[in-house]
Amino acid sequence: MKLQVVVEQDEAGYFVAEVPALPGCLSQGKTHDEAIANVKEAVEGWLEVMFVSSRFGSFSTTSMDESSINSASATSPA
């Protein structure tokens, strides 16, 4: 599964990563790389919660590698 991740830097200097296709799925980090690592974990948790909520069967999380997330950095308007 490939998901687009939008990364923006906030006023405090933290990087905020959001997955537009998954409502409410976001994370942050002190660095761009940390934000990406954190949002990967958030995606896995989001998918697990949605799957369990649907009660269609068992769910197993798989590790997400770097190629499974497309990071699109955005700059905030000044």
Secondary structure, DSSP 8 states (H G I E B T S, - for coil): --EEEEEEE-TTS-EEEE-TTSTT-EEEESSHHHHHHHHHHHHHHHHHHHHHHHTSS--------GGGEEEEE-----
